[in-house]
Amino acid sequence: MKSLFRKSSPTAVWIHHKPVLQQDYYECSRCHREYSREYPVCPGCSAEISGTQSIPDYIDDMEMIEEILGK
């Protein structure tokens, strides 16, 4: 007998990283694999993507640059 209820797929969000000295990339919040663009379903873990969250990585990058330059 078939179940009347469908199993729900796992869900995740894209974490949009914006580093200063590198190209932007997207990280799956479920499997933490990184991709150069967004997909509707994560290619790594098959989670359905429900949105995007931005992470401004430039703060960490600027601290590193200041440390190198001695400021």
N, C-alpha and C positions, 0 to 999 in steps of 0.2 A: 504494500500500500504506500502510495506516495504521500509525502508530507504536504500539508496545506500551506505551510509557512516556508518561505524561501530563506535560506541562510544569507545573512547580510555579509557583504564584503567588508574587509577592514578599510578604514578610512584614514587619511593623513592630510597634511597640508604641506605646501612647498614653503621652505624657508629660503627667502631670497637674500643672498649674501652680496654685498656691494663693496668689495675691497678697493682701495685706492690704486694700487699698483698692478692689479690683475683684472681680468675680465669678470663680469658678474656671473654668478652661478646659482643654481637651485639645489637645495638639499631636501630629500624626503624626510619628514619628521618621524616616519616609522622605521625605515631601514638605514637611514643616514647616508645613502649613496648620493653622489653629486652629479648633476647634469647641466649642460650649457643652456637648456631651455626648459619650459614647463610642458608637461604632458597631462592629459586628462586622467591617466592611470599611470602609476609609477612603474617603469619598466623593470625595476629590480625586485619589488615585492608584490606587485599587482594591486596595491591599495588604491582605492578611488580617492582622488584628490578633491578636497572640499573647499580649498581656498589657498591664499598666499599670505605669508607673514614676512615683513621686511626686517632685516637685521643690518644696521649700519656698521659694517666692519671698519669703516674709515677711522673710527676713534682709536682702535688698537693699532692700525697702521700708522697713524700720525704720532702716537706715543713712541713707536719703534723708530720712526724717522727722526724725531726729536732726540732720542737717546743716541742714535748714530751721529747726529750733527753736534751733540753736546750742548743742547739748549735746555 
